[in-house]
Amino acid sequence: MATLMTSDARADGSSAATRIVLDCEELTTREINGALRTMKAGSRVTIANPSGRHNLAVGLFEHLDILIDGHAGYFIGGLGSGPDITVNGFVGWSVGENLMAGTIRVTGGASECAGASSHGGTVIIHGSASSRAGISLKGGTIVVGGDVGHMSGFMAQAGTMLVGGDAGHALGDSLYEAVIYVAGSISSLGSDAQLEDLTQSDVDTVRRLVDEAGFTHVSPEDVKRVASAKQLYNFDALKGQEY
Amino acid sequence: MCGIIGLHLKVPALESELGALVAPMIECMGSRGTDSTGLAIFSTPVAAGRFRYSVRLDPADGPGDAESEMHALVEGLATATGHQVRCERIRPDGGVLEATDDVALVSHELNRLHPGAVVMGYGRSLEIIKDVGSPQEVCDRFQVRNRRGFQAIGHTRMATESAVTIDHSHPFAPTHDLAVVHNGSFSNPATVRRRLEEQGIAFVTDNDTEVAARLIGRELRRGSDIHAALKEVGNEMDGFYTLLVATDQEVAVVRDSFACKPLVVAETDEYVAFTSEYIAMTSLPGIETAHVFEPKPEEIHAWRRS
């Protein structure tokens, strides 16, 4: 089993409590996730030297405070239902995939499929996210400070996305009940996605998300609301009779 | 899956370390496939009018001693071609010969002298290493860490559409000083292949990547630059791809219109690095301060040697 070291993790001394340090240069991913799984709720952990490591802090149930101190790889924090995770850097594909509860905050950018299929919890990306962000969203919340790539929100069934920058092509293609807010431009909407009027309830939702993320560049009254036109909900047997 | 890596050096100071820098990158990408492993290494060009030939001898000949067989080939080829021939390097699978740039003549005589010998790649700067097996095995077997050069691209294969043989391994090097590696799968290679065959272009395998490589080779021979050649891949070929293409002058990348397959690029004042996953470039010096980005769909990024 892994050796656990303890130290005062934060150089600026902002943390009075001791943090447990798990060092990727000394431990395998399996050892790190195994150690995290045994920790009691409220534990504070720093994962040091991640250097693009995949699958860190996945499948955790307890409310842990986890800092991944550097750039990380694929599937960070996926399947979680408890911890609050901060990544001090950028992440690869599918951060927070299938997240159930808790928060994942990424100070840099995210690659493809950020928050894919998440059922609950919040994924906050301070930088930009690549294509297919929030694909198949099932109730989670995704907040991106910068841009999102093409086909973001594809087939999103429930939940909320906020894009602080611009959205790429085919945004919200085949949306179900999820709602997407975009502060910047939209390259194109996907099939059955439409722009809708912003209600006070939308403004309140966006304000709550902006406050939670700590963004100052998004004004909640000025976002666009994208939701489903619901024309694909049922198969239209009379459509396209020419064939 | 399949993994791809590349390193394009901007400064001569790192050239002696090319192999030592590239080996950990490709070994890391063993996580994306261990069926076969290949590298294209570009180093100081041989004289004008001369080419390097990466020659694989037929293992069916028996255990044989690569060194004595290569030396016999040097003498035989020199007599047959009337030009000087030099053995630049002995390798476990054969070696690298330096000879006249008359490729048709050299290939013909090689085949006559040693039936079953295969030229895996040729050019003034290019050497091709490829074999079945994991990147660790191949890097050790070919002593990749000791190699110098100004540029390398590499591939770890998880075969999905054609056989696992040395010939099916990437890189594909269909013309002089060109190497192509690919992560993905093309959906219309047979159609494009028929068109190319009608133009007299011959194929070695039934691999989909070989079709894209020979299409790029045709475009470059017609005088296109690498940017235009990759545009033609987008026009002609359907499917999923991240392609990394290197010549003795340039290196370029492109992803399909959906960006289905990953690619990370890191640039510093000293190098441009390419890997399927960021984790495979974390061993590079100065990666902490590199400009790291992912090319968008259909964007062609190219770097020319200065």
Interface residues (C-beta under 8 A of the other chain):
Chain A: S51 G52 R53 H54 H71 G73 Y74 F90 G92 W93 S111 E112 S130 S131 G149 H150 M151
Chain B: F258 A259 P262 E277 Y278 I279 A280 M281 T282 V292 E294 K296 P297
